[in-house]
């Protein structure tokens, strides 16, 4: 399985450019919206990013003797602001943090929460725990080692106004490079204070946490976005937070499991949750977006199976999969969303479906 998610935070700083990207604040000032989605349930919804550096949503579930936090974000300075905002609505201590999966943008704030609430217990799926040790532990040091070179490369590009091929950049391309440079420079002080925090509790299927009278179910419904997706469901509020099993406006399929992901989404649809908080994107009050994602994944699987012949290679299959209507649906004419669709769906979703079909037939 290829693990491409947020390696972009290192390599794509100098490579991934979306024309027409609008100016945004630095990561330190990255905006989010704190929303009360139900009694005692608060979602911190991050703004849609315009570069490859992203941060997932955070959810806080307040009981009568403590708080459970689901995902802690990517950048320590933003996590500190979330903690400050959380303290405005409750004086209960955070007793548990649950990470949805191992991708950096959902858990690099773990240590910040531990500093603020000593004694909290960190809960992850056993698959996630393994990936954290292998891939997350070295992440801050890799950022510190590799981003400075990307920054210098971007500075030269901005000054020269030329791309890697020596041709002059268009005004839109040049603005996109400036935006990348802005974010790349903001990453350095963040990386300098990032700390890895290992989990305290692992689980394989599900467990229940009690915050006084309020019960919170921590679920693993199967492999979807990764091999160890965790979700949290609050039965008395009918709220489910999904992590990156659900991402809007464009799904992420970097480490996805194709048909198993479809099955997980259908299980979510069958639950009595009235409110869905995705890993990225706004709070959802119905299942319409889930239906769209399921339809796309089913179409990819169907098209790959129809095109597959024993001995086929991925390059034989890819041109035969038509995603035009789904690209229009999820990305429209927005340059950034089209980049994400190409990077997160058109590439990895087809590849993962191909691998499934190949494994099942050969």
C-alpha positions as a LaTeX table, in Angstrom:
\begin{tabular}{lrrr}
\hline
Residue & $x$ (\AA) & $y$ (\AA) & $z$ (\AA) \\
\hline
Unk1 & 0.00 & 0.00 & 0.00 \\
Unk2 & 1.35 & 3.36 & $-0.97$ \\
Unk3 & 1.32 & 5.93 & 1.79 \\
Unk4 & 1.21 & 9.28 & 0.08 \\
Unk5 & $-0.95$ & 11.22 & 2.49 \\
Unk6 & 0.81 & 14.34 & 3.72 \\
Unk7 & 4.17 & 13.27 & 2.43 \\
Unk8 & 2.98 & 16.30 & 0.51 \\
Unk9 & 3.83 & 18.24 & 3.61 \\
Unk10 & 7.44 & 17.57 & 2.73 \\
Unk11 & 7.95 & 16.98 & $-0.98$ \\
Unk12 & 4.96 & 18.70 & $-2.54$ \\
Unk13 & 5.80 & 22.05 & $-1.00$ \\
Unk14 & 8.01 & 22.59 & $-3.99$ \\
Unk15 & 6.02 & 20.56 & $-6.49$ \\
Unk16 & 2.26 & 20.90 & $-5.99$ \\
Unk17 & 0.91 & 24.15 & $-7.37$ \\
Unk18 & $-2.69$ & 25.05 & $-7.98$ \\
Unk19 & $-3.21$ & 28.01 & $-10.32$ \\
Unk20 & $-5.44$ & 30.75 & $-9.08$ \\
Unk21 & $-5.01$ & 29.93 & $-5.38$ \\
Unk22 & $-6.31$ & 32.72 & $-3.21$ \\
Unk23 & $-4.24$ & 34.27 & $-0.46$ \\
Unk24 & $-4.81$ & 32.75 & 2.99 \\
Unk25 & $-3.44$ & 33.41 & 6.49 \\
Unk26 & $-0.34$ & 31.63 & 7.68 \\
Unk27 & $-0.78$ & 28.32 & 9.46 \\
Unk28 & $-0.34$ & 29.99 & 12.84 \\
Unk29 & $-3.41$ & 32.11 & 12.08 \\
Unk30 & $-5.27$ & 29.31 & 10.28 \\
Unk31 & $-8.99$ & 29.89 & 10.73 \\
Unk32 & $-11.44$ & 27.39 & 12.17 \\
Unk33 & $-15.04$ & 27.67 & 13.29 \\
Unk34 & $-16.12$ & 26.41 & 16.69 \\
Unk35 & $-19.66$ & 25.05 & 16.37 \\
Unk36 & $-21.98$ & 23.62 & 19.00 \\
Unk37 & $-23.49$ & 20.68 & 17.11 \\
Unk38 & $-25.47$ & 19.21 & 20.03 \\
Unk39 & $-25.76$ & 19.60 & 23.78 \\
Unk40 & $-22.21$ & 19.31 & 25.08 \\
Unk41 & $-20.72$ & 18.46 & 21.66 \\
Unk42 & $-18.47$ & 21.01 & 19.97 \\
Unk43 & $-16.82$ & 20.75 & 16.56 \\
Unk44 & $-13.80$ & 22.79 & 15.54 \\
Unk45 & $-14.15$ & 22.90 & 11.76 \\
Unk46 & $-11.02$ & 23.91 & 9.90 \\
Unk47 & $-11.26$ & 26.13 & 6.84 \\
Unk48 & $-10.84$ & 24.49 & 3.45 \\
Unk49 & $-7.09$ & 24.56 & 2.68 \\
Unk50 & $-5.51$ & 25.99 & $-0.45$ \\
Unk51 & $-2.19$ & 24.17 & $-0.18$ \\
Unk52 & $-1.04$ & 20.63 & 0.53 \\
Unk53 & $-0.65$ & 21.44 & 4.23 \\
Unk54 & $-3.94$ & 20.60 & 5.91 \\
Unk55 & $-5.37$ & 20.04 & 9.39 \\
Unk56 & $-8.32$ & 17.85 & 10.32 \\
Unk57 & $-11.40$ & 18.75 & 12.31 \\
Unk58 & $-11.48$ & 18.34 & 16.09 \\
Unk59 & $-14.52$ & 17.32 & 18.16 \\
Unk60 & $-14.97$ & 17.76 & 21.91 \\
Unk61 & $-17.60$ & 15.73 & 23.78 \\
Unk62 & $-18.37$ & 17.11 & 27.23 \\
Unk63 & $-19.78$ & 14.90 & 29.98 \\
Unk64 & $-20.51$ & 15.69 & 33.61 \\
Unk65 & $-17.10$ & 14.60 & 34.85 \\
Unk66 & $-14.80$ & 15.00 & 31.88 \\
Unk67 & $-14.27$ & 15.55 & 28.17 \\
Unk68 & $-13.35$ & 13.25 & 25.28 \\
Unk69 & $-11.55$ & 14.91 & 22.35 \\
Unk70 & $-11.57$ & 13.31 & 18.92 \\
Unk71 & $-8.51$ & 14.28 & 16.85 \\
Unk72 & $-6.16$ & 17.08 & 17.80 \\
Unk73 & $-5.08$ & 18.76 & 14.55 \\
Unk74 & $-1.77$ & 19.20 & 12.79 \\
Unk75 & $-0.19$ & 22.40 & 14.05 \\
Unk76 & 0.58 & 22.95 & 17.76 \\
Unk77 & $-0.21$ & 26.67 & 17.72 \\
Unk78 & $-3.70$ & 26.00 & 16.36 \\
Unk79 & $-4.26$ & 23.19 & 18.88 \\
Unk80 & $-3.40$ & 25.60 & 21.70 \\
Unk81 & $-6.07$ & 27.98 & 20.41 \\
Unk82 & $-8.60$ & 25.15 & 20.28 \\
Unk83 & $-7.83$ & 24.28 & 23.91 \\
Unk84 & $-8.30$ & 27.92 & 24.90 \\
Unk85 & $-11.68$ & 28.00 & 23.14 \\
Unk86 & $-12.71$ & 24.69 & 24.71 \\
Unk87 & $-11.98$ & 26.09 & 28.16 \\
Unk88 & $-14.44$ & 28.92 & 27.47 \\
Unk89 & $-17.32$ & 26.45 & 27.32 \\
Unk90 & $-16.31$ & 23.89 & 29.97 \\
Unk91 & $-14.08$ & 23.63 & 33.00 \\
Unk92 & $-14.19$ & 19.84 & 32.85 \\
Unk93 & $-10.80$ & 18.21 & 32.23 \\
Unk94 & $-10.04$ & 16.33 & 29.02 \\
Unk95 & $-9.80$ & 12.73 & 30.18 \\
Unk96 & $-9.52$ & 11.01 & 26.81 \\
Unk97 & $-8.21$ & 11.75 & 23.33 \\
Unk98 & $-9.17$ & 9.44 & 20.46 \\
Unk99 & $-7.27$ & 9.61 & 17.16 \\
Unk100 & $-9.30$ & 8.65 & 14.11 \\
Unk101 & $-6.27$ & 7.33 & 12.22 \\
Unk102 & $-2.53$ & 7.81 & 11.88 \\
Unk103 & $-2.34$ & 10.67 & 9.35 \\
Unk104 & $-0.35$ & 13.57 & 10.75 \\
Unk105 & $-3.01$ & 16.25 & 10.37 \\
Unk106 & $-5.21$ & 14.49 & 12.94 \\
Unk107 & $-2.79$ & 13.81 & 15.78 \\
Unk108 & 0.21 & 16.13 & 15.95 \\
Unk109 & $-1.69$ & 18.11 & 18.58 \\
Unk110 & $-1.77$ & 15.10 & 20.95 \\
Unk111 & 1.20 & 16.26 & 23.01 \\
Unk112 & $-0.29$ & 19.75 & 23.30 \\
Unk113 & $-3.42$ & 18.27 & 24.88 \\
Unk114 & $-1.31$ & 16.11 & 27.21 \\
Unk115 & 0.61 & 19.20 & 28.34 \\
Unk116 & $-2.66$ & 21.01 & 29.02 \\
Unk117 & $-4.39$ & 18.02 & 30.66 \\
Unk118 & $-1.81$ & 15.73 & 32.32 \\
Unk119 & $-3.18$ & 12.28 & 32.95 \\
Unk120 & $-5.43$ & 12.05 & 29.91 \\
Unk121 & $-5.52$ & 8.70 & 28.12 \\
Unk122 & $-4.84$ & 8.46 & 24.39 \\
Unk123 & $-6.92$ & 5.84 & 22.54 \\
Unk124 & $-6.23$ & 4.50 & 19.03 \\
Unk125 & $-6.92$ & 1.40 & 16.96 \\
Unk126 & $-4.11$ & $-1.17$ & 17.12 \\
Unk127 & $-3.33$ & $-0.68$ & 13.41 \\
Unk128 & $-3.03$ & 3.06 & 14.02 \\
Unk129 & $-0.71$ & 2.49 & 16.97 \\
Unk130 & 1.65 & 0.51 & 14.75 \\
Unk131 & 1.61 & 3.15 & 12.02 \\
Unk132 & 2.17 & 5.94 & 14.54 \\
Unk133 & 5.33 & 4.29 & 15.78 \\
Unk134 & 6.66 & 3.69 & 12.28 \\
Unk135 & 5.60 & 6.88 & 10.51 \\
Unk136 & 4.47 & 9.55 & 12.95 \\
Unk137 & 7.30 & 9.36 & 15.48 \\
Unk138 & 9.96 & 10.50 & 12.91 \\
Unk139 & 7.69 & 13.08 & 11.23 \\
Unk140 & 8.72 & 16.27 & 13.09 \\
Unk141 & 12.41 & 15.61 & 12.51 \\
Unk142 & 11.80 & 14.94 & 8.82 \\
Unk143 & 10.00 & 18.26 & 8.51 \\
Unk144 & 12.86 & 20.10 & 10.16 \\
Unk145 & 15.39 & 18.41 & 7.89 \\
Unk146 & 13.58 & 18.73 & 4.56 \\
Unk147 & 11.40 & 21.83 & 4.58 \\
Unk148 & 14.29 & 24.37 & 4.66 \\
Unk149 & 15.45 & 23.15 & 1.23 \\
Unk150 & 11.89 & 23.40 & $-0.08$ \\
Unk151 & 11.66 & 26.95 & 1.28 \\
Unk152 & 14.87 & 27.98 & $-0.46$ \\
Unk153 & 13.69 & 26.45 & $-3.72$ \\
Unk154 & 10.39 & 28.29 & $-3.50$ \\
Unk155 & 12.14 & 31.57 & $-2.69$ \\
Unk156 & 14.28 & 31.23 & $-5.79$ \\
Unk157 & 11.24 & 30.43 & $-7.90$ \\
Unk158 & 9.36 & 33.45 & $-6.60$ \\
Unk159 & 12.32 & 35.77 & $-7.18$ \\
Unk160 & 13.08 & 34.42 & $-10.65$ \\
Unk161 & 9.45 & 34.07 & $-11.65$ \\
Unk162 & 10.30 & 30.86 & $-13.53$ \\
Unk163 & 9.26 & 27.25 & $-13.17$ \\
Unk164 & 11.51 & 24.18 & $-13.09$ \\
Unk165 & 11.45 & 24.12 & $-16.90$ \\
Unk166 & 12.90 & 27.65 & $-17.05$ \\
Unk167 & 9.72 & 29.15 & $-18.48$ \\
Unk168 & 8.15 & 32.25 & $-16.99$ \\
Unk169 & 5.31 & 31.51 & $-14.59$ \\
Unk170 & 1.87 & 32.97 & $-15.20$ \\
Unk171 & 0.62 & 35.46 & $-12.60$ \\
Unk172 & $-1.64$ & 32.75 & $-11.15$ \\
Unk173 & 1.17 & 30.21 & $-10.95$ \\
Unk174 & 3.47 & 32.75 & $-9.34$ \\
Unk175 & 0.83 & 33.61 & $-6.75$ \\
Unk176 & 0.43 & 29.91 & $-6.01$ \\
Unk177 & 4.17 & 29.63 & $-5.42$ \\
Unk178 & 4.04 & 32.60 & $-3.07$ \\
Unk179 & 1.23 & 30.90 & $-1.18$ \\
Unk180 & 3.23 & 27.71 & $-0.86$ \\
Unk181 & 6.22 & 29.67 & 0.35 \\
Unk182 & 4.07 & 31.41 & 2.93 \\
Unk183 & 2.84 & 28.10 & 4.33 \\
Unk184 & 6.23 & 26.41 & 4.10 \\
Unk185 & 7.85 & 29.14 & 6.17 \\
Unk186 & 5.04 & 28.87 & 8.72 \\
Unk187 & 5.65 & 25.13 & 9.11 \\
Unk188 & 9.17 & 25.50 & 10.43 \\
Unk189 & 8.33 & 26.94 & 13.87 \\
Unk190 & 5.45 & 24.46 & 14.12 \\
Unk191 & 7.73 & 21.51 & 13.40 \\
Unk192 & 10.22 & 22.76 & 15.98 \\
Unk193 & 7.68 & 22.29 & 18.79 \\
Unk194 & 5.90 & 19.16 & 17.52 \\
Unk195 & 6.27 & 16.20 & 19.87 \\
Unk196 & 5.26 & 12.60 & 19.32 \\
Unk197 & 2.88 & 11.08 & 21.85 \\
Unk198 & 2.41 & 7.32 & 21.91 \\
Unk199 & $-1.04$ & 5.88 & 22.71 \\
Unk200 & $-2.06$ & 4.56 & 26.11 \\
Unk201 & $-4.97$ & 2.35 & 25.06 \\
Unk202 & $-5.47$ & 0.36 & 21.86 \\
Unk203 & $-8.56$ & $-1.49$ & 20.64 \\
Unk204 & $-9.50$ & $-3.68$ & 17.67 \\
Unk205 & $-13.28$ & $-3.48$ & 17.32 \\
Unk206 & $-14.98$ & $-1.06$ & 19.70 \\
Unk207 & $-15.05$ & 0.16 & 23.27 \\
Unk208 & $-17.20$ & 2.42 & 25.40 \\
Unk209 & $-16.03$ & 5.40 & 27.41 \\
Unk210 & $-18.10$ & 6.97 & 30.17 \\
Unk211 & $-17.92$ & 10.67 & 30.95 \\
Unk212 & $-20.09$ & 10.45 & 34.04 \\
Unk213 & $-23.61$ & 9.73 & 32.80 \\
Unk214 & $-22.71$ & 10.28 & 29.14 \\
Unk215 & $-21.53$ & 7.26 & 27.17 \\
Unk216 & $-19.32$ & 7.60 & 24.09 \\
Unk217 & $-18.82$ & 4.64 & 21.78 \\
Unk218 & $-15.45$ & 4.33 & 20.04 \\
Unk219 & $-16.03$ & 2.30 & 16.89 \\
Unk220 & $-14.05$ & 0.48 & 14.21 \\
Unk221 & $-16.53$ & $-0.44$ & 11.48 \\
Unk222 & $-13.91$ & $-1.95$ & 9.20 \\
Unk223 & $-11.15$ & $-0.76$ & 6.93 \\
Unk224 & $-12.09$ & 2.39 & 5.04 \\
Unk225 & $-9.80$ & 5.38 & 4.70 \\
Unk226 & $-7.03$ & 3.42 & 6.45 \\
Unk227 & $-6.68$ & 0.01 & 8.05 \\
Unk228 & $-7.47$ & 1.34 & 11.51 \\
Unk229 & $-10.18$ & 3.97 & 11.28 \\
Unk230 & $-11.75$ & 4.91 & 14.61 \\
Unk231 & $-14.97$ & 6.89 & 14.96 \\
Unk232 & $-16.80$ & 8.22 & 17.97 \\
Unk233 & $-20.57$ & 8.04 & 18.38 \\
Unk234 & $-22.53$ & 9.90 & 21.05 \\
Unk235 & $-25.84$ & 8.02 & 21.40 \\
Unk236 & $-27.69$ & 10.60 & 23.51 \\
Unk237 & $-26.87$ & 13.34 & 20.97 \\
Unk238 & $-27.03$ & 11.17 & 17.84 \\
Unk239 & $-23.68$ & 12.59 & 16.68 \\
Unk240 & $-20.97$ & 10.60 & 14.90 \\
Unk241 & $-17.49$ & 11.90 & 14.11 \\
Unk242 & $-15.96$ & 9.88 & 11.30 \\
Unk243 & $-12.40$ & 11.02 & 10.75 \\
Unk244 & $-11.34$ & 10.78 & 7.11 \\
Unk245 & $-13.76$ & 8.00 & 6.24 \\
Unk246 & $-15.82$ & 11.06 & 5.29 \\
Unk247 & $-14.03$ & 14.11 & 3.86 \\
Unk248 & $-15.61$ & 17.09 & 2.11 \\
Unk249 & $-15.57$ & 18.71 & $-0.41$ \\
Unk250 & $-13.34$ & 16.08 & $-2.07$ \\
Unk251 & $-12.78$ & 12.65 & $-0.45$ \\
Unk252 & $-9.28$ & 11.38 & 0.32 \\
Unk253 & $-8.50$ & 7.88 & $-0.98$ \\
Unk254 & $-4.74$ & 7.83 & $-0.40$ \\
Unk255 & $-4.72$ & 4.76 & 1.84 \\
Unk256 & $-8.32$ & 3.66 & 1.19 \\
Unk257 & $-9.71$ & 0.15 & 0.93 \\
Unk258 & $-12.21$ & 0.46 & $-1.92$ \\
Unk259 & $-15.08$ & $-1.97$ & $-1.46$ \\
Unk260 & $-14.48$ & $-2.21$ & 2.29 \\
Unk261 & $-14.72$ & 1.58 & 2.49 \\
Unk262 & $-18.09$ & 1.39 & 0.72 \\
Unk263 & $-19.28$ & $-1.11$ & 3.33 \\
Unk264 & $-18.16$ & 1.18 & 6.16 \\
Unk265 & $-20.01$ & 4.16 & 4.66 \\
Unk266 & $-23.16$ & 2.06 & 4.35 \\
Unk267 & $-22.89$ & 1.09 & 8.03 \\
Unk268 & $-22.72$ & 4.79 & 8.93 \\
Unk269 & $-25.79$ & 5.42 & 6.82 \\
Unk270 & $-27.65$ & 2.67 & 8.68 \\
Unk271 & $-26.95$ & 4.20 & 12.09 \\
Unk272 & $-29.40$ & 6.53 & 13.78 \\
Unk273 & $-26.95$ & 9.43 & 13.80 \\
Unk274 & $-28.60$ & 12.74 & 12.95 \\
Unk275 & $-25.35$ & 14.71 & 12.74 \\
Unk276 & $-22.12$ & 13.69 & 10.97 \\
Unk277 & $-18.85$ & 15.50 & 11.66 \\
Unk278 & $-16.37$ & 14.58 & 8.88 \\
Unk279 & $-12.60$ & 14.51 & 9.13 \\
Unk280 & $-12.47$ & 17.61 & 6.94 \\
Unk281 & $-15.31$ & 19.84 & 5.87 \\
Unk282 & $-18.52$ & 21.17 & 7.39 \\
Unk283 & $-20.95$ & 19.39 & 9.70 \\
Unk284 & $-23.56$ & 17.30 & 7.83 \\
Unk285 & $-27.20$ & 16.88 & 8.83 \\
Unk286 & $-28.16$ & 14.25 & 6.26 \\
Unk287 & $-26.64$ & 11.42 & 4.24 \\
Unk288 & $-26.65$ & 13.02 & 0.80 \\
Unk289 & $-22.87$ & 13.49 & 0.69 \\
Unk290 & $-22.30$ & 9.89 & 1.80 \\
Unk291 & $-24.53$ & 8.73 & $-1.07$ \\
Unk292 & $-22.35$ & 10.69 & $-3.52$ \\
Unk293 & $-19.14$ & 9.17 & $-2.20$ \\
Unk294 & $-20.59$ & 5.65 & $-2.27$ \\
Unk295 & $-21.78$ & 6.14 & $-5.86$ \\
Unk296 & $-18.31$ & 7.26 & $-6.94$ \\
Unk297 & $-16.49$ & 4.40 & $-5.21$ \\
Unk298 & $-18.94$ & 1.85 & $-6.61$ \\
Unk299 & $-18.48$ & 3.27 & $-10.10$ \\
Unk300 & $-14.69$ & 3.08 & $-9.81$ \\
Unk301 & $-14.88$ & $-0.52$ & $-8.62$ \\
Unk302 & $-17.32$ & $-1.47$ & $-11.40$ \\
Unk303 & $-15.28$ & 0.19 & $-14.13$ \\
Unk304 & $-12.01$ & $-1.34$ & $-12.96$ \\
Unk305 & $-13.56$ & $-4.82$ & $-12.82$ \\
Unk306 & $-15.03$ & $-4.40$ & $-16.30$ \\
Unk307 & $-11.67$ & $-3.31$ & $-17.75$ \\
Unk308 & $-9.51$ & $-5.84$ & $-15.94$ \\
Unk309 & $-7.99$ & $-8.80$ & $-17.73$ \\
Unk310 & $-5.49$ & $-11.25$ & $-16.18$ \\
Unk311 & $-2.00$ & $-9.84$ & $-16.46$ \\
Unk312 & $-3.23$ & $-6.26$ & $-16.90$ \\
Unk313 & $-1.18$ & $-3.40$ & $-15.49$ \\
Unk314 & $-2.52$ & $-0.31$ & $-13.76$ \\
Unk315 & $-1.51$ & 1.81 & $-16.76$ \\
Unk316 & $-3.77$ & $-0.37$ & $-18.91$ \\
Unk317 & $-6.74$ & 0.21 & $-16.62$ \\
Unk318 & $-6.46$ & 3.86 & $-15.67$ \\
Unk319 & $-7.42$ & 5.35 & $-19.09$ \\
Unk320 & $-10.55$ & 3.16 & $-19.18$ \\
Unk321 & $-12.00$ & 4.61 & $-15.96$ \\
Unk322 & $-14.17$ & 7.66 & $-16.64$ \\
Unk323 & $-14.47$ & 9.96 & $-13.63$ \\
Unk324 & $-15.59$ & 13.09 & $-15.48$ \\
Unk325 & $-19.04$ & 13.34 & $-13.92$ \\
Unk326 & $-17.65$ & 12.75 & $-10.44$ \\
Unk327 & $-14.90$ & 15.31 & $-10.97$ \\
Unk328 & $-17.56$ & 17.83 & $-11.98$ \\
Unk329 & $-19.67$ & 16.90 & $-8.95$ \\
Unk330 & $-16.93$ & 17.07 & $-6.32$ \\
Unk331 & $-14.52$ & 19.63 & $-7.78$ \\
Unk332 & $-16.50$ & 21.71 & $-10.27$ \\
Unk333 & $-14.28$ & 24.38 & $-11.82$ \\
Unk334 & $-12.31$ & 25.16 & $-8.68$ \\
Unk335 & $-8.54$ & 24.73 & $-9.43$ \\
Unk336 & $-7.60$ & 23.58 & $-5.94$ \\
Unk337 & $-10.41$ & 21.04 & $-5.70$ \\
Unk338 & $-9.50$ & 19.69 & $-9.12$ \\
Unk339 & $-5.91$ & 19.23 & $-7.96$ \\
Unk340 & $-7.15$ & 17.35 & $-4.89$ \\
Unk341 & $-9.48$ & 15.20 & $-6.99$ \\
Unk342 & $-6.59$ & 14.20 & $-9.26$ \\
Unk343 & $-4.21$ & 13.58 & $-6.37$ \\
Unk344 & $-6.59$ & 11.99 & $-3.88$ \\
Unk345 & $-9.13$ & 10.17 & $-6.07$ \\
Unk346 & $-8.15$ & 9.74 & $-9.72$ \\
Unk347 & $-4.78$ & 8.29 & $-8.75$ \\
Unk348 & $-5.10$ & 6.29 & $-5.53$ \\
Unk349 & $-8.76$ & 5.21 & $-5.70$ \\
Unk350 & $-8.24$ & 3.58 & $-9.09$ \\
Unk351 & $-4.97$ & 2.03 & $-7.95$ \\
Unk352 & $-6.52$ & 0.59 & $-4.78$ \\
Unk353 & $-9.46$ & $-0.85$ & $-6.74$ \\
Unk354 & $-7.04$ & $-2.37$ & $-9.25$ \\
Unk355 & $-5.05$ & $-3.98$ & $-6.42$ \\
Unk356 & $-8.24$ & $-5.47$ & $-4.96$ \\
Unk357 & $-9.33$ & $-6.95$ & $-8.28$ \\
Unk358 & $-5.84$ & $-8.23$ & $-9.05$ \\
Unk359 & $-5.55$ & $-9.90$ & $-5.65$ \\
Unk360 & $-8.97$ & $-11.54$ & $-5.94$ \\
Unk361 & $-8.40$ & $-12.94$ & $-9.45$ \\
Unk362 & $-4.75$ & $-13.95$ & $-9.59$ \\
\hline
\end{tabular}
